[in-house]
């Protein structure tokens, strides 16, 4: 029997429509001042050993209905290990319903769209990294809810590298990637990290959208703004997060940039580039493609066949970060996308795509960067 369901915590999101014995009907709360919804995260208290059935409905109206096909919900009983619960999607049931079935071995379990990365964990990550010699911490600005936009800087080289994540807060795998990147860069024994620290100056923003992260949003900040459509003309009333980051980029310049994301529908890791920007050169294209080829050789978790359509010349959307950064700074800018589902080339039945794989992918991406410079 289900005794209680709640989501009144950091990144929590669910509406409880009804509970009947071991079954519950649920729906997902919209991002504030927005029509976006897809992220969920909630706690269930239930009897141990009895299967529970959770139905999340109205998903045909969610941001990415294709994201529910062949998707299994993330589940944890200790909030450390995140596995997968058997799930199925029926587009014809109650406006599109995801049915999750799970037999708890603990009286409390947690279900989420992907393994959450809490603001408390973010604060721990920043505090821990700031203690290392050679790491500088700064606050680039404040969000509309008054949260800090944290930036870590390290390295003694002249190549300016920007790593930033979670413009879309529900894409929590992006900050797991960041945790892996920071751990690698601060490892004194890692030869690729030592090489990168000598060649580069890193500017790292692990969470561009802390308001949306805490509120349990999928895609927007505190006033319903999609930050990854604000890079052409950010302003303090709508998108102070982007304005603060871009102002700092103007100070430092940008040579390489990785904007870290997750994709709801495509079951693969891929990179979206900047091919449609007005000022593109053959050298920029070569560097982009060489990097992708190196990464594909470094890890079987990366591929180049699946991804977004490549923009035709002079058709790039310059409100998007990767295009705007490449155009503004003549930078090799990339959007790295990881799956919410699994990597179809290298599936993992127990976890699908996971925090652990996100962190390992960060190591692979930085190794490829080391070899590219």
C-alpha positions in Angstrom: 0.0 0.0 0.0 1.1 3.5 -0.8 1.0 5.7 2.4 2.3 9.0 1.1 3.7 10.8 -1.9 5.4 14.1 -1.6 7.7 16.4 -3.6 8.2 19.4 -1.3 11.9 19.4 -1.5 14.8 20.6 -3.6 14.0 19.9 -7.3 10.8 18.1 -6.4 7.9 18.1 -8.9 4.6 16.1 -8.9 0.9 16.6 -8.6 -1.0 13.9 -6.7 -4.4 13.3 -8.4 -5.4 10.2 -6.4 -4.1 7.3 -4.4 -5.9 4.0 -4.2 -4.2 1.2 -2.3 -0.9 0.4 -4.1 -1.7 2.6 -7.1 -1.5 6.3 -7.7 -2.5 8.7 -10.4 -0.1 11.6 -10.9 0.7 14.5 -13.2 3.6 16.9 -13.6 3.6 20.5 -12.6 4.3 23.1 -15.3 7.5 25.2 -15.1 6.4 28.5 -13.5 5.0 31.0 -16.1 5.6 28.5 -18.9 4.0 25.6 -20.8 7.0 23.4 -20.4 6.7 20.2 -18.3 8.6 16.9 -18.3 10.7 16.8 -15.2 9.4 14.9 -12.1 11.0 14.0 -8.8 9.0 12.7 -5.8 9.2 10.4 -2.8 6.9 7.5 -2.2 6.3 5.9 1.2 4.9 2.3 0.7 4.8 -1.2 2.1 8.0 -3.2 1.6 7.6 -6.1 -0.8 4.3 -5.1 -2.4 4.4 -3.9 -6.0 3.2 -0.3 -6.5 1.9 1.2 -9.7 2.4 4.8 -10.5 0.6 6.4 -13.5 1.7 9.8 -14.7 -0.8 11.2 -17.2 -1.4 14.0 -19.7 2.1 13.4 -21.2 1.0 13.9 -24.8 1.1 17.6 -23.8 4.5 17.5 -22.3 7.5 19.2 -23.8 8.8 16.1 -25.6 6.2 13.3 -25.9 8.7 11.2 -27.8 10.8 11.2 -24.7 8.4 8.7 -23.0 8.7 6.0 -25.6 11.1 3.2 -24.6 11.8 5.1 -21.4 12.2 3.6 -17.9 11.8 5.8 -14.8 14.8 6.4 -12.6 14.4 5.1 -9.0 16.4 5.0 -5.8 16.0 3.9 -2.2 19.1 5.6 -0.8 19.5 8.6 -3.2 23.0 7.4 -4.0 22.4 4.6 -6.5 19.9 5.4 -9.2 18.5 2.4 -11.1 15.6 2.0 -13.4 12.0 0.9 -12.8 10.1 -1.0 -15.4 7.9 1.5 -17.2 5.6 1.7 -20.2 4.0 4.5 -22.1 0.5 4.5 -23.7 -0.2 7.6 -25.7 -4.0 6.7 -25.8 -4.5 6.4 -22.0 -5.5 9.6 -20.2 -3.8 11.9 -22.6 -0.6 9.9 -22.6 0.3 7.9 -19.5 3.6 6.5 -18.2 3.0 3.5 -16.0 5.8 2.8 -13.5 5.8 -0.6 -11.7 8.2 -1.1 -8.7 8.4 -3.4 -5.7 10.1 -1.5 -2.9 12.7 -3.1 -0.6 12.7 0.0 1.6 9.7 1.9 3.1 10.8 5.0 1.2 11.8 5.3 -2.4 12.3 8.1 -4.9 11.3 8.4 -8.5 12.7 10.9 -11.0 13.0 11.7 -14.7 16.8 11.4 -14.3 19.0 11.2 -11.2 18.6 14.6 -9.6 21.5 16.9 -8.8 20.4 19.0 -5.8 21.5 22.5 -5.0 23.0 21.1 -1.8 25.2 18.8 -3.8 26.0 21.8 -6.1 27.1 23.8 -3.0 29.2 21.0 -1.8 30.9 20.6 -5.2 31.7 24.3 -5.3 33.0 24.4 -1.7 35.1 21.4 -2.2 36.7 22.6 -5.4 37.3 26.1 -4.1 39.7 24.6 -1.4 42.1 23.4 -4.0 45.3 25.3 -4.7 45.1 27.2 -8.0 41.3 27.3 -8.0 39.5 30.6 -7.9 35.9 31.0 -7.1 33.7 33.9 -8.1 30.0 34.8 -8.2 29.3 36.1 -11.7 25.9 37.5 -10.6 22.6 36.6 -9.0 19.5 34.9 -10.3 16.0 36.4 -10.0 15.4 34.3 -6.8 18.7 35.7 -5.4 20.9 32.6 -5.9 24.5 32.8 -6.9 25.8 32.0 -10.3 29.0 30.2 -9.3 32.1 30.1 -11.5 35.4 28.2 -10.9 38.6 29.2 -12.7 41.8 27.2 -12.9 44.8 26.6 -15.1 47.7 28.7 -16.1 47.5 28.5 -19.9 46.4 31.1 -22.5 43.7 29.0 -24.2 40.4 30.2 -22.8 38.0 27.2 -22.2 34.4 27.6 -21.0 32.4 24.7 -19.6 28.9 25.4 -18.5 25.8 23.3 -17.8 22.1 23.2 -16.8 20.8 26.1 -18.8 17.9 23.7 -18.9 17.6 22.7 -15.2 15.8 19.3 -15.7 18.9 18.1 -17.7 20.6 17.0 -14.4 23.0 14.7 -16.2 24.8 17.9 -17.2 25.8 18.7 -13.7 26.9 15.1 -13.1 29.1 15.6 -16.1 30.4 18.8 -14.5 31.3 16.9 -11.3 33.3 14.4 -13.3 35.1 17.2 -15.2 36.0 19.1 -12.0 37.2 15.9 -10.3 39.5 15.1 -13.3 40.9 18.6 -13.7 41.8 18.7 -10.0 43.5 15.3 -10.0 47.2 16.0 -9.7 48.1 12.5 -11.0 46.1 12.7 -14.2 48.4 13.5 -17.1 45.7 14.8 -19.4 44.5 17.1 -16.6 48.1 18.4 -16.0 48.5 19.0 -19.7 45.2 20.9 -19.9 45.9 23.0 -16.8 49.2 24.1 -18.4 47.7 24.9 -21.7 44.3 26.4 -20.7 42.5 28.7 -18.4 39.2 27.0 -17.5 36.1 28.9 -16.6 33.5 26.5 -15.2 29.8 27.3 -14.5 28.4 24.0 -13.2 24.8 25.3 -13.0 23.6 28.2 -15.1 20.0 28.0 -13.8 19.9 27.3 -10.0 16.4 28.8 -9.7 14.9 26.4 -12.2 16.9 23.5 -10.6 15.5 24.2 -7.2 12.0 24.8 -8.4 11.9 21.4 -10.2 11.6 23.0 -13.7 12.4 21.2 -16.9 13.6 24.0 -19.1 13.2 27.5 -17.7 14.3 29.9 -15.0 12.2 31.6 -12.3 10.1 33.6 -14.7 9.6 30.9 -17.4 12.4 32.0 -19.7 14.4 29.4 -21.7 17.9 30.6 -21.1 19.2 28.9 -24.2 17.2 31.3 -26.4 18.6 34.4 -24.7 22.2 34.7 -25.9 21.6 37.3 -28.6 20.2 39.9 -26.2 20.1 38.8 -22.5 18.8 41.3 -20.0 18.6 41.6 -16.2 14.9 41.3 -16.0 14.4 38.1 -18.0 17.8 36.3 -18.1 20.3 37.7 -15.7 22.0 34.3 -15.7 23.0 34.6 -19.4 23.9 38.3 -19.0 26.3 37.6 -16.2 28.0 34.7 -18.0 28.3 36.5 -21.3 29.7 39.6 -19.6 32.4 37.5 -18.1 33.1 35.8 -21.4 33.5 39.3 -22.9 36.3 39.9 -20.3 38.1 36.6 -20.8 37.4 35.8 -24.4 36.5 32.2 -25.5 38.6 29.8 -27.6 36.7 26.6 -26.8 33.3 26.1 -25.2 31.2 23.1 -24.2 27.6 23.7 -23.2 26.4 20.5 -21.5 22.8 19.3 -22.0 20.5 16.2 -22.1 18.2 15.1 -24.9 14.8 13.6 -24.0 14.2 11.6 -27.2 17.5 10.6 -28.9 19.1 7.5 -27.2 22.7 8.5 -27.8 25.5 10.9 -26.9 26.2 13.5 -29.6 27.5 17.0 -30.3 25.6 19.9 -32.0 27.9 22.4 -33.6 27.8 25.9 -35.1 27.8 25.2 -38.8 25.2 27.8 -39.8 26.9 30.9 -38.2 27.7 33.8 -40.6 31.4 34.0 -39.8 32.3 30.3 -40.0 35.6 29.3 -41.5 37.1 26.1 -42.9 39.5 26.0 -40.0 36.7 26.2 -37.4 34.8 23.4 -39.1 38.0 21.3 -39.2 38.6 21.8 -35.5 35.0 20.9 -34.6 35.1 17.7 -36.7 38.6 16.7 -35.5 37.3 17.0 -31.9 34.3 14.9 -32.6 36.4 12.2 -34.3 38.9 12.2 -31.4 36.0 11.8 -28.9 34.5 9.0 -30.9 37.8 7.1 -30.8 38.1 7.8 -27.1 34.8 6.3 -25.9 32.2 3.9 -27.3 29.6 6.1 -25.5 30.0 8.8 -28.2 28.8 8.6 -31.8 28.3 10.9 -34.8 25.5 9.3 -36.7 22.5 10.4 -34.6 21.9 14.0 -33.6 20.3 17.2 -34.7 20.1 18.4 -38.3 23.1 20.6 -39.3 22.1 24.2 -40.1 22.6 25.4 -43.6 25.0 28.3 -44.2 23.8 31.6 -42.6 20.8 30.0 -41.0 22.1 29.5 -37.4 19.8 30.6 -34.6 22.0 33.1 -32.8 19.9 33.2 -29.7 21.3 29.7 -28.9 24.4 29.6 -26.8 26.7 27.5 -29.1 25.9 29.6 -32.1 26.2 32.9 -30.3 29.5 32.0 -28.6 31.0 30.7 -31.8 30.0 33.8 -33.7 30.8 36.4 -31.0 34.2 35.0 -30.0 35.3 33.0 -33.1 35.3 30.1 -30.7 35.0 26.3 -31.2 31.7 26.0 -29.4 29.8 22.8 -28.9 26.5 21.6 -27.4 27.1 18.1 -25.8 23.9 16.1 -25.5 23.4 13.0 -23.3 20.4 10.8 -23.2 17.6 10.7 -20.6 17.0 7.1 -21.7 20.1 5.1 -22.5 22.9 4.8 -25.1 21.4 2.5 -27.7 24.9 1.5 -28.8 25.9 0.4 -25.4 22.8 -0.2 -23.3 22.8 -0.8 -19.5 19.6 -2.5 -18.4 20.0 -1.7 -14.7 20.7 2.0 -14.9 20.4 3.2 -18.5 22.3 6.4 -18.9 23.4 7.3 -15.4 25.4 9.8 -13.2 28.4 7.5 -13.3 28.5 7.4 -17.1 27.9 11.1 -17.3 31.0 11.7 -15.1 33.1 9.2 -17.1 32.1 10.9 -20.3 33.5 14.2 -18.9 36.9 12.5 -18.5 36.7 11.4 -22.2 35.7 14.8 -23.4 38.6 16.5 -21.6 41.0 13.9 -22.9 39.9 14.6 -26.4 40.4 18.4 -25.7 43.9 17.7 -24.5 44.7 15.9 -27.7 43.1 18.6 -29.8 45.2 21.5 -28.5 
